[in-house]
């Protein structure tokens, strides 16, 4: 796997000012079952997708299932994703093409470089402790865990919920994209009138 080091990630991802920079991981339960966990750095919004194993193809499909609907609805809401060096992320180049984003990789044994995701995984463990067979969780149960985290007010977000911040940021991003399109259309119309 040839991936970009996390140190090359844009400054916008580090300062958490803009939407679109994600961190991802897999949480391992009893047996082969796992949860793919994704957290958006600006809003702390989480997406959790159950998978039957840690195969790169399985994890790729889960990530696309979790993020593609957002990216297709609001292009640019998935700009970059930071991963650890696990083999389950070996298909990152396909993911980057499908989502139009860039994957970055933390240094080996440096989980703190993806602190948002590690924190989210700790919060998820409140609902699915380490000895849990994650394969027994239904999609509804997994979504309920994500909903609980996304609807929990956070001090770091001025006591707003990750969902509130994420949705407000999506709306603002859509508005900016619409305004850009309108400006371009006006400029084209002016050129055509001349």
Residue pairs with C-beta under 8 A, 6 or more apart in sequence:
1 85
1 87
1 89
1 90
1 92
3 83
3 89
3 92
3 103
3 104
3 105
4 102
4 103
4 104
4 105
5 104
5 105
5 107
6 82
6 104
6 105
6 106
6 107
6 113
6 114
8 104
9 21
9 80
9 82
9 104
10 21
10 79
10 80
12 18
12 21
12 79
13 21
13 41
13 79
13 80
13 82
16 41
16 42
17 42
18 42
19 40
19 42
19 43
19 76
19 77
19 166
19 169
19 170
19 173
20 40
20 42
20 76
20 77
20 78
20 79
20 80
20 173
21 40
21 41
21 42
21 79
21 80
21 81
21 82
22 38
22 39
22 40
22 41
22 67
22 78
22 80
22 81
22 82
23 38
23 39
23 41
23 81
23 82
23 83
23 114
23 116
23 117
24 36
24 37
24 38
24 39
24 63
24 81
24 82
24 83
24 89
24 117
25 36
25 37
25 83
25 84
25 86
25 114
25 117
25 118
25 121
26 34
26 35
26 36
26 37
26 51
26 54
26 59
26 86
26 88
27 34
27 35
27 37
27 121
27 124
27 125
27 128
27 134
28 34
28 54
28 134
29 35
29 128
29 130
29 132
29 133
29 134
29 135
30 131
30 132
30 133
30 134
30 135
31 133
31 135
32 52
32 53
32 54
32 135
33 50
33 51
33 52
33 53
33 133
33 134
33 135
33 136
34 50
34 51
34 53
34 54
34 59
34 88
34 134
35 48
35 49
35 50
35 51
35 124
35 128
35 134
35 137
35 142
36 48
36 49
36 50
36 51
36 59
36 62
36 63
36 66
37 46
37 47
37 48
37 117
37 120
37 121
37 124
38 46
38 47
38 48
38 49
38 63
38 66
38 67
38 81
38 117
39 45
39 46
39 47
39 116
39 117
39 119
39 120
40 46
40 77
40 162
40 166
41 116
42 165
42 166
42 169
43 157
43 162
43 163
43 165
43 166
43 169
44 116
44 120
44 154
44 156
44 157
44 162
44 165
45 150
45 162
45 163
45 165
45 166
46 120
46 124
46 146
46 149
46 150
46 162
47 66
47 67
47 146
48 66
48 124
48 142
48 143
48 145
48 146
49 62
49 63
49 65
49 66
49 142
50 62
50 134
50 135
50 137
50 139
50 142
51 58
51 59
51 61
51 62
52 58
52 135
54 86
54 87
54 88
55 88
56 87
56 88
56 89
56 90
56 91
57 91
58 88
59 88
59 89
59 91
60 91
60 94
60 95
63 95
64 95
64 98
64 99
67 78
67 99
68 98
68 99
70 77
70 78
70 170
71 77
71 78
71 99
71 100
71 101
73 170
74 170
74 173
74 174
74 177
75 100
75 177
76 173
76 177
77 169
77 170
77 173
78 99
78 100
78 101
79 101
79 102
80 101
80 102
80 103
80 104
81 92
81 95
81 101
81 102
81 103
81 104
82 103
82 104
82 105
82 106
82 113
82 114
82 117
83 89
83 92
83 103
83 104
83 105
83 106
83 114
84 105
84 106
84 111
84 114
85 105
85 106
85 108
89 103
89 105
92 103
93 103
95 101
95 103
96 102
96 103
106 113
106 114
107 113
111 118
112 118
120 149
123 149
124 145
124 149
127 145
127 148
128 134
128 137
128 145
149 162
150 161
150 162
150 163
150 166
151 161
151 162
151 163
152 161
152 162
153 159
153 160
153 161
154 160
154 161
154 162
157 164
157 165
